[in-house]
């Protein structure tokens, strides 16, 4: 997808946004933390946790590849970050219920839009290099179960 043909993800409804993610039609510049949280939320509404994690893993890797991003020890898909965020989002859905739209969910859970939220669970050394490739439990406090 060329930069000029990028979807304006902020203007898309949730179904169109999820379809754009699944078909790798989101510009790299538009795939920020909020977009990650949005696709995770929408995926969790459709799938049980394990299936949602697999779909996120495959979808992020496919989107990265479509942007020409080469997976390295410092860039690309990160297993622990993805699973930890999915766990927090899943916990919010279970405790407060689903919202009519992602925007409504975001208003109810603004802490999930804070990129540094995982610092409550992981210390600076709590995500060693292998955490990119395999799940690492938090070293400060457990994630919600």
N, C-alpha and C positions, 0 to 999 in steps of 0.2 A: 504494500500500500504506500503510495507516495504521500509526503507530508501535506500536499495541497488537497488530497482527497480524504484527509482524516475526518472521522466522525467527531462531532462535538459532543463528547460523552455527557457533559453536564446537561445537555438539552434532550437526551434520549430518555424514554421511559425505561423502567426496569427490564422489561422483556427484551427490548431492542438492545439495551446495554449488554445483557447477558449473552444474547446472540452475537453481538459484535466481538465480545471476548472469545467466545467459542469458535468463531470463524477468523480469529486473528485480525480483526478489523479495527483495533484500537491503536492509535499512534503511540509510539514510545513516550512521547512528551505528555500524553494524556493518562498514562498508566502510572499514577502516583499512589500514595498510601490510601487515600480516600477511595480510589478505584479498586484497589486490592480488597479493602473492607467491603465495598459494595458487592463485588463479585462473590466474595466469601459468604456474605449474608444471603444473597439470592441463591447460591448453590446449596446452602444449608436448608433453605426453605423447600428445596426439591428432593434432597437426598439425605439419607442417614449419614452420621458423622464419617464413618470409614470410607464410604463411597464419595462423600464430598471432598475428603482429603485427597483421594486418588484423582478426582476430577480437577481439583485445584492444582495439584502437582503437574498433571499432564497439560492442563491449560496454560499455566505459567510458562512451562518449558516450551510449548508450541508458540506462544506469543513472543517469548524471547527470541526463539529461532527465527520467527518471521521478521523480527527487527534486526537480524544479523548479529545478535548478541552471542558471543562464544562463551560457553560455560567455563569458568576458571575457578580456582580456589578462592578468589576474591569477588567474583561477579556471577550473577545468574541466580537460579533457583536455590532457595535455602530451606531445607527440610524443617529445621527446628523453628525458625521464624514463622513459616507457613502453618505448622501444626499448632504452635502456641496461639497465634492470632485466631485461628479457626476455633480453638478451644474457648477463648474469651467470647467470641461472637456467639458460639453455640450456647454458652452459659447464659448470655444475655437473652437469647431467644427463649431458652427454657424457663428462666426466672421471671421474665416480664411479658413473654408472648411475642408473636410476630406483629409487625406494624403493616399498615396498608401499603406503604411504599418504603424504599430505602431511605428517602429523605426524612420520613417520619421516624424511622428507626434511629437515624443519626441524631435527630433532635433529642430523642429519649436517652441516647447513649453517647454523648459527646466525648467521653473518655476514650472510646474506641477510635476516634479520629486523631488522637494524640500519638504520634509516631514513637514517643519515648515511653509509652505505657508499660512495655515489657521490662523496663528497668525496675519495676516493683517486684519482679519475679527472678530476674537474672542479674548477677553482678557483672562488672566489666569483663571478668575472666570466666563468667559462667557459660559463655558460648565459644568453646574452643574451635579450632579450624574444622574438626570432623563434624561439628554440629550442622554444617552446611549439607552434609550427605546423609546423616542419620540423626534420629531424635535424641535430644539431650534434655533430661529433666531440669527444671529450674533449680538454682542453687540457693536462692534467698527464701522463697516461700512457694508452696505448691500452687499450681493453677487450679481454678475451680474444677470440681469433678462432675 
